[in-house]
Amino acid sequence: MLFAAVTLGFFAENQREHYVEGHREIQFMESLMDDLAKDKIEVNSAREYTTTQISNLDTAISLLSKNNWTSENIKIFYRVSLKTGGNRPMTFIDKTSSQLKSGGMRLIRDKEVSRLITEYWQLIAQLNEFESQTIFMYKANIKNMAYKIIDGTKYIDVKNKIIGDDAQLITSDRTFLAEYNNRLINLRFDLNKFLIEFAYTRLDKKINELQTEIAIKYNLGNKLN
């Protein structure tokens, strides 16, 4: 009798823990769905920023390649140069992810969902590493060279991009300007190929896959945008 009572007690406790963990698992998934929705907005905003930056790079590259420095072309160059080397750090919501990484992943019983979460984290890590090292370095070099080309005192109103009529290029050294142009071309290529075509596209696709899988497996269709 005592053995049976102990066994039943153990079974009941085990069932309780199983219920609690199952409830916690669902809470994690609900929270992650909210985070993913915000991450999707962040990815779209980053894509818009980078697309605008590429457009400004295209204009600067065209002006440098043609080397036709009329007063109006110089003003255009000054304006687009405000956007060629700027940075927009991406901020992913890690409220749920930090908890999952701190032991919560053991509660995620669905292997497909678990796999997609891990792949999503890997994509974020790849993006952060590339941006913090390669892209940051490219833009830092471009900014340092721009200081030797553009006279900052000619920006009459930066917000409205009003440039002084007497604006000139500080240097007309063809070799220096050609090197600067090459760096812009290199940056433009990486922004387009890695960020736009690879990172943002794959992140957006992975978010959609993860949201759909979670919605199906955990009956959270109401969380889909």
C-alpha positions as CSV (number, residue, x, y, z in Angstrom):
1,M,0.0,0.0,0.0
2,L,2.8,2.4,1.0
3,F,4.6,1.6,-2.3
4,A,1.5,2.2,-4.3
5,A,0.9,5.5,-2.6
6,V,4.5,6.6,-3.2
7,T,4.2,5.6,-6.8
8,L,1.0,7.4,-7.3
9,G,2.4,10.5,-5.7
10,F,5.5,10.4,-7.9
11,F,3.2,10.0,-11.0
12,A,1.0,12.9,-9.9
13,E,4.1,15.1,-9.4
14,N,5.5,14.1,-12.7
15,Q,2.2,14.9,-14.4
16,R,2.1,18.3,-12.7
17,E,5.6,19.1,-13.9
18,H,4.7,18.0,-17.4
19,Y,1.7,20.3,-17.4
20,V,3.7,23.2,-16.1
21,E,6.4,22.8,-18.6
22,G,3.8,22.4,-21.4
23,H,2.2,25.6,-20.3
24,R,5.5,27.4,-20.2
25,E,6.4,26.1,-23.7
26,I,3.2,27.7,-25.1
27,Q,4.0,31.0,-23.2
28,F,7.4,31.0,-24.9
29,M,5.9,30.5,-28.3
30,E,3.3,33.2,-27.8
31,S,6.0,35.6,-26.7
32,L,8.3,34.6,-29.5
33,M,5.6,35.3,-32.1
34,D,5.3,38.8,-30.7
35,D,9.0,39.3,-31.0
36,L,9.1,37.9,-34.5
37,A,6.4,40.4,-35.6
38,K,8.6,43.3,-34.3
39,D,11.7,41.8,-35.9
40,K,9.9,41.7,-39.3
41,I,9.2,45.4,-39.0
42,E,12.9,46.0,-38.1
43,V,14.1,44.0,-41.1
44,N,11.8,46.0,-43.4
45,S,13.0,49.3,-42.0
46,A,16.6,48.2,-42.4
47,R,15.9,47.2,-46.0
48,E,14.4,50.6,-46.7
49,Y,17.4,52.4,-45.1
50,T,19.9,50.4,-47.1
51,T,18.0,50.8,-50.3
52,T,18.1,54.5,-49.9
53,Q,21.8,54.4,-49.1
54,I,22.5,52.4,-52.2
55,S,20.6,55.0,-54.3
56,N,22.8,57.7,-52.8
57,L,25.9,55.7,-53.5
58,D,24.8,55.2,-57.1
59,T,24.5,59.0,-57.5
60,A,27.9,59.6,-55.9
61,I,29.6,56.9,-58.0
62,S,28.1,58.3,-61.2
63,L,29.3,61.8,-60.4
64,L,32.8,60.6,-59.5
65,S,33.0,58.4,-62.6
66,K,31.9,61.3,-65.0
67,N,34.2,63.8,-63.2
68,N,32.1,66.7,-64.4
69,W,32.1,69.0,-61.4
70,T,29.7,71.8,-62.2
71,S,28.4,73.9,-59.3
72,E,25.1,71.9,-59.2
73,N,26.9,68.5,-59.4
74,I,29.1,69.5,-56.5
75,K,26.0,70.3,-54.5
76,I,24.4,67.0,-55.4
77,F,27.5,65.2,-54.4
78,Y,27.5,67.0,-51.0
79,R,23.9,66.0,-50.4
80,V,24.2,62.3,-51.2
81,S,27.4,62.1,-49.3
82,L,25.4,62.7,-46.1
83,K,23.9,59.3,-46.6
84,T,26.7,57.2,-48.1
85,G,28.6,56.4,-44.9
86,G,25.9,56.4,-42.2
87,N,25.0,53.4,-40.1
88,R,21.7,52.0,-38.9
89,P,22.3,49.3,-36.3
90,M,19.6,46.6,-36.3
91,T,17.9,45.8,-33.0
92,F,16.3,42.4,-32.8
93,I,13.9,41.7,-29.9
94,D,15.7,39.2,-27.7
95,K,13.3,39.1,-24.7
96,T,12.2,35.5,-25.5
97,S,15.3,34.4,-27.2
98,S,17.5,35.2,-24.2
99,Q,15.2,33.0,-22.0
100,L,15.3,30.2,-24.5
101,K,19.1,30.4,-24.7
102,S,19.3,30.2,-20.9
103,G,17.7,26.8,-20.7
104,G,14.2,27.4,-22.1
105,M,15.0,25.5,-25.3
106,R,14.7,22.2,-23.5
107,L,11.0,22.9,-23.2
108,I,10.5,23.2,-27.0
109,R,9.4,19.7,-27.8
110,D,8.7,20.2,-31.5
111,K,11.9,19.5,-33.4
112,E,11.0,21.5,-36.5
113,V,10.2,24.6,-34.5
114,S,13.5,24.1,-32.5
115,R,15.4,23.8,-35.7
116,L,13.9,26.9,-37.2
117,I,14.6,28.9,-34.1
118,T,18.3,27.9,-34.1
119,E,18.6,28.7,-37.8
120,Y,17.1,32.1,-37.2
121,W,19.6,32.9,-34.4
122,Q,22.4,31.8,-36.8
123,L,21.2,34.2,-39.5
124,I,21.1,37.1,-36.9
125,A,24.6,36.2,-35.8
126,Q,25.9,36.2,-39.3
127,L,24.3,39.6,-40.0
128,N,25.6,41.2,-36.8
129,E,29.2,39.9,-37.5
130,F,29.2,41.1,-41.1
131,E,27.8,44.5,-40.2
132,S,30.0,45.1,-37.1
133,Q,33.2,44.1,-38.9
134,T,33.1,44.4,-42.7
135,I,30.5,47.0,-43.3
136,F,31.5,49.2,-40.3
137,M,35.2,49.1,-41.5
138,Y,34.2,50.0,-45.1
139,K,32.1,52.9,-43.9
140,A,34.8,54.1,-41.5
141,N,37.3,54.2,-44.3
142,I,34.9,56.1,-46.6
143,K,34.2,58.7,-43.9
144,N,37.9,59.3,-43.4
145,M,38.4,59.8,-47.1
146,A,35.3,62.0,-47.4
147,Y,36.8,64.4,-44.8
148,K,39.5,65.2,-47.4
149,I,37.0,65.8,-50.2
150,I,34.1,67.6,-48.7
151,D,34.2,70.9,-46.8
152,G,31.8,70.5,-43.9
153,T,31.5,74.3,-43.5
154,K,29.5,74.4,-46.8
155,Y,26.6,72.6,-45.3
156,I,24.3,75.6,-44.6
157,D,21.4,73.4,-43.3
158,V,22.1,69.7,-43.0
159,K,18.6,68.7,-42.2
160,N,17.2,70.3,-45.3
161,K,20.4,69.5,-47.3
162,I,21.1,73.2,-48.2
163,I,24.6,73.6,-49.6
164,G,26.5,76.8,-50.0
165,D,26.8,78.2,-53.5
166,D,30.6,78.3,-53.1
167,A,30.9,74.7,-52.2
168,Q,33.9,73.0,-53.9
169,L,35.8,69.7,-53.6
170,I,38.7,70.1,-51.3
171,T,40.9,68.0,-53.6
172,S,40.8,67.4,-57.3
173,D,43.5,64.6,-57.1
174,R,42.2,62.1,-59.7
175,T,44.0,59.2,-58.0
176,F,42.5,60.0,-54.6
177,L,39.0,60.5,-56.1
178,A,39.3,57.2,-58.0
179,E,40.2,55.3,-54.9
180,Y,37.3,56.9,-53.1
181,N,35.0,55.9,-55.9
182,N,36.3,52.3,-55.8
183,R,35.5,52.1,-52.1
184,L,32.0,53.4,-52.8
185,I,31.6,50.8,-55.5
186,N,32.8,48.0,-53.1
187,L,30.5,49.2,-50.3
188,R,27.5,49.4,-52.7
189,F,28.2,45.8,-53.9
190,D,28.3,44.4,-50.4
191,L,25.2,46.3,-49.2
192,N,23.2,45.0,-52.2
193,K,24.5,41.5,-52.4
194,F,24.9,40.6,-48.7
195,L,22.4,42.8,-46.9
196,I,19.6,43.2,-49.4
197,E,19.7,40.0,-51.5
198,F,21.1,37.6,-48.8
199,A,20.7,38.7,-45.2
200,Y,17.4,40.7,-45.2
201,T,15.8,38.3,-47.7
202,R,16.7,35.2,-45.7
203,L,15.8,36.7,-42.4
204,D,12.4,37.7,-43.7
205,K,11.8,34.2,-45.2
206,K,13.0,32.5,-41.9
207,I,10.6,34.7,-39.9
208,N,7.7,33.7,-42.1
209,E,8.6,30.0,-41.9
210,L,9.0,30.2,-38.1
211,Q,5.8,32.2,-37.6
212,T,3.8,29.7,-39.8
213,E,5.3,26.6,-38.1
214,I,4.6,28.0,-34.6
215,A,1.1,29.0,-35.5
216,I,0.3,25.5,-36.8
217,K,2.0,23.5,-34.1
218,Y,0.8,25.6,-31.2
219,N,-2.6,26.8,-32.5
220,L,-1.5,30.4,-32.6
221,G,-2.9,31.5,-35.9
222,N,-4.2,34.6,-34.2
223,K,-0.6,35.8,-33.8
224,L,0.0,35.8,-37.5
225,N,0.2,39.3,-39.2
